[in-house]
């Protein structure tokens, strides 16, 4: 069945040839986009939806979340807002709660957050393991994630579990844990940071993952400058995430590489770090993605719109740059070309705004502007104030 979406006041395609269109229309057939062009030239379709001048853009591609978890860290957040510094040590609190939860509880919590994200326009979402930190719970987390998320990342190297010896734990991650999890995931990640895994340990994990055919991602340079970015670039990681503290050499290395710098502004704000240097990265020629880093500790939001607003108002990204980074940029960070774009052949993932242009995402900060969402060609309607 073909659905014609017409009356699009502003269509962000992210496609170099199609560009940004006014008075546009899109035809969806099944799960894919079949046609994009001027509303006046639109072909006939089985069903017609008029969005009455609203802006349409690709659904958000959230390339960094940690949503297989149980428990709550409100008290840690309150302490932080009262002046206590963020330390990744809180991960252990979530590990305890996650290990104690049933599969059903973990799956329900994951679905609840993914639905929450979808209602705000997120149509492609990556999520990570990393709150299991033993073979059984990491494999269980990966299985649960694979049922729900578009992309799954193994993050056994998130923290050395309290009481464990770091080198023995890295041996476990590189051996039995990877063996158990590799068939379930596409990506492997490591938290390369003081207090988590050092350069040598991170390199071992990434190389062991690469030997098993997994793509690489790195958590790097979140709490201070360090080797994360360099390691990610050297090993050809698809993305290095956080990038809050970057040296000039880091910026140059990213600019000269295919590794995407994924910035997580909601995390920087929630942990009271400076915001990542988006402008420096963009001006140097690096590819920048924006993601939510939704997790119960350092960034408990699924709102990609909040990240875009922050990137524009506080990180000096233009609106077009921020929207690209939260859609096509996320797709690049996940090495996908079927999402993040509105063009024939792409997945029919569309985000309709209760606004005439994407400018309103920054012009009207904090206002919920999602009017409607299509994901894989299916219109998600519950919870929207849609009248069309
Ligand atoms: O990306 N940096 C490491 N991991 C998460 C934090 C997870 C947590 O505090 O629970 C992050 O910020």
Boltz pocket constraint, residues with backbone or C-beta under 6 A from the ligand:
constraints:
  - pocket:
      binder: B
      contacts: [[A, 66], [A, 87], [A, 88], [A, 90], [A, 91], [A, 94], [A, 158], [A, 191], [A, 219], [A, 222], [A, 267], [A, 293], [A, 295], [A, 296], [A, 297], [A, 298], [A, 299]]
      max_distance: 6.0
